[in-house]
Amino acid sequence: MTVDVLRRPAPAERRARAAVAVLFFTNGALFANLLPRYPQIKADLGIGNAAYGLAVAAFPAGAIAAGLAAGVLVRRLGSARVAVAGTLLTGAGVLAAGLADSVPVFAAALFLAGAMDAITDVAQNAHGLRVQRRYGRSIINSLHAIWSIGAVAGGSMAAAAIALDLSRGRHLLISAVMFALAACVALRFCLPGPDTEPAVTDADVTETAGAQPDGAGLGPRRQRAAAPPHTRYILAALVLIATAGTLVEDAGNSWAALYLSDALHASVTVAASGYIALVGAQFVGRLVGDRLVDRYGQRTVARAGGIVAAAGMGLALAVPTVPGTVLGFAAAGFGVATLVPAAMHAADELPGLKPGSGLTIVSWLMRLGFLLSPPVVGLVADATGLRVGLLVVPLAGVLVVLLAGVLHTRRR
């Protein structure tokens, strides 16, 4: 009979968890403050849809251009310092984009913001996973849930600023300074020392071995010694799992409202509920995700989520109704809630890679999927209809079911 003996996190570890949660919150809130300002910026610059689309694409382009540098920076400077520095520069890029008086300046500012956002994303996840190893149980999903709260808070701040007729410059300056201060305060409570920690002792393994998700309580070196071979194939599978999660997210961001309003003739208000349902269900899935992962393991949770996403959205597309489609997007959001954190965690533990390299590669290629998915779905939609284009959602769920075997199981 196995008895669980879990070490309670020390006060410094609890403070580090709160600190990295602040970093996730600020990362979600900074760019969300700019998004509601896009229509005003487009009107002030006097540009058409094509020029606007190319300019906005500078953000993911910057993320792709700089994303691979994150691993090197984390190893040299430490994940906490890189995350905070990236937060400060992301805020500067967002502010510059809001103040831009020409299309080239606007695009260059978004390129900077996207580049720094990508580096911040890798660094904060690296530090979150480091705190998770100290805890000996999953906490990464809750951190991603806090990112979602930050995004909602940032969007609400922007809406309030617009309602108060606050200028873009003043609004975005307040946002940048406020979240920069929050990030700098959080840095003081992050874990000290290098991110490459020594292997745990046998006593540590005994203490945390009861009913843990595989790798959640083990130090990086011990976990790497026990990891399976064929690292490159596993890394490719993890990239596809993370990309599947982002494809579903993008389907809600880019196409949910359009599909409900055009194909199903829903009102503008009702059409917005598809995106809201997906994001809301994803948030709930991340809130409960850590407990599910601790109890059943990442592999089982991911497979179950893939089935929920594929079945829910597949049924909604097979029998198209407005309520069914909204529920389908909710099922998809809930199903993919833990995929990106799980893929990042597994990549960070892969053997034969430098610290931070697996996490960096997954994050970078995942963003490439974000950049390519909208035009691909759009081309399919133009040729056959958006209903067929949205088959990417159930197909992503099926892909996760097939590839989830590379994720960690529950350790007994």
Order of alpha helices (4+ residues) and beta strands (2+ residues): alpha-alpha-alpha-alpha-alpha-alpha-alpha-alpha-alpha-alpha-beta-alpha-alpha-alpha-alpha-alpha-alpha-alpha-alpha-alpha-beta
